[in-house]
Amino acid sequence: MQMIEFANKQKHGGCWETIVARPGMVVERGGYIGETSMWFAGSSGSFIRADELALALIDAVMHGSDELLLPDALLQRGQELVKASSSAGVK
């Protein structure tokens, strides 16, 4: 709650935006334990790969986000960005 109070102070003149993300379990892409856990859990949103989370958070910081960054939203946006970067040939 401190960041929200900080952002609402008059002296910042609306120039501060606080984004709070609540990812589920973060796993390493290609890691045996993480990939196996994701396979068992399915696409429940409780697991997200580190690269997907990083892309989703960078996107939220660069473009803002009006929605809460809960596990499902982070997972969906991260997967979209990974797919887009793969099709563009970015590694």
C-alpha positions as CSV (number, residue, x, y, z in Angstrom):
1,M,0.0,0.0,0.0
2,Q,3.0,2.3,0.5
3,M,3.6,2.6,-3.3
4,I,0.0,3.6,-4.0
5,E,0.1,6.2,-1.3
6,F,3.4,7.5,-2.7
7,A,2.0,7.7,-6.2
8,N,-1.1,9.6,-5.0
9,K,0.9,12.4,-3.3
10,Q,0.3,15.9,-4.8
11,K,4.1,16.6,-5.2
12,H,4.4,13.9,-7.9
13,G,1.7,15.7,-10.1
14,G,0.4,12.4,-11.5
15,C,3.8,11.5,-13.0
16,W,4.1,8.3,-11.0
17,E,2.4,5.1,-11.8
18,T,2.7,2.0,-9.6
19,I,2.2,-1.3,-11.2
20,V,1.8,-4.4,-8.9
21,A,2.3,-7.8,-10.4
22,R,1.3,-11.0,-8.7
23,P,2.8,-13.9,-10.6
24,G,2.3,-17.5,-9.6
25,M,5.2,-19.9,-9.6
26,V,8.0,-18.7,-11.8
27,V,10.0,-21.4,-13.5
28,E,13.0,-21.5,-15.8
29,R,12.3,-22.3,-19.5
30,G,13.8,-25.6,-20.4
31,G,14.4,-26.6,-16.7
32,Y,13.2,-30.1,-16.1
33,I,11.4,-29.5,-12.8
34,G,9.7,-26.3,-14.0
35,E,8.6,-27.7,-17.4
36,T,7.4,-30.9,-15.7
37,S,5.4,-28.8,-13.1
38,M,3.9,-26.8,-15.9
39,W,2.9,-29.9,-17.9
40,F,1.1,-31.3,-14.8
41,A,-0.6,-28.0,-13.9
42,G,-1.7,-27.3,-17.5
43,S,-2.4,-23.8,-18.5
44,S,-3.9,-22.9,-15.1
45,G,-1.9,-19.7,-14.9
46,S,-0.3,-20.8,-11.6
47,F,3.1,-21.3,-13.4
48,I,4.8,-18.8,-15.7
49,R,8.2,-19.1,-17.4
50,A,10.8,-16.5,-16.3
51,D,11.1,-15.1,-19.9
52,E,7.3,-14.8,-20.3
53,L,7.1,-12.9,-17.0
54,A,10.0,-10.6,-17.9
55,L,8.4,-9.7,-21.3
56,A,4.9,-9.1,-19.7
57,L,6.4,-6.8,-17.0
58,I,8.5,-4.9,-19.5
59,D,5.4,-4.4,-21.7
60,A,3.4,-3.2,-18.7
61,V,6.1,-0.7,-17.7
62,M,6.6,0.6,-21.3
63,H,2.9,0.8,-22.2
64,G,1.1,0.9,-18.9
65,S,-1.6,-1.4,-17.7
66,D,-5.2,-0.7,-16.6
67,E,-5.7,-4.3,-15.4
68,L,-4.4,-6.0,-12.4
69,L,-1.3,-8.1,-13.3
70,L,-2.5,-11.4,-11.8
71,P,-1.2,-14.8,-12.9
72,D,-3.6,-15.4,-15.8
73,A,-3.1,-11.9,-17.3
74,L,0.7,-12.2,-16.9
75,L,0.8,-15.6,-18.5
76,Q,-1.4,-14.7,-21.4
77,R,0.5,-11.5,-22.2
78,G,3.9,-13.2,-21.7
79,Q,3.0,-16.0,-24.0
80,E,1.8,-13.6,-26.7
81,L,5.0,-11.6,-26.5
82,V,7.2,-14.7,-26.6
83,K,5.3,-16.0,-29.7
84,A,5.6,-12.6,-31.4
85,S,9.3,-12.4,-30.7
86,S,9.9,-15.9,-31.9
87,S,8.0,-15.3,-35.2
88,A,10.1,-12.1,-35.7
89,G,13.3,-14.0,-35.2
90,V,14.3,-12.3,-32.0
91,K,16.2,-14.4,-29.5
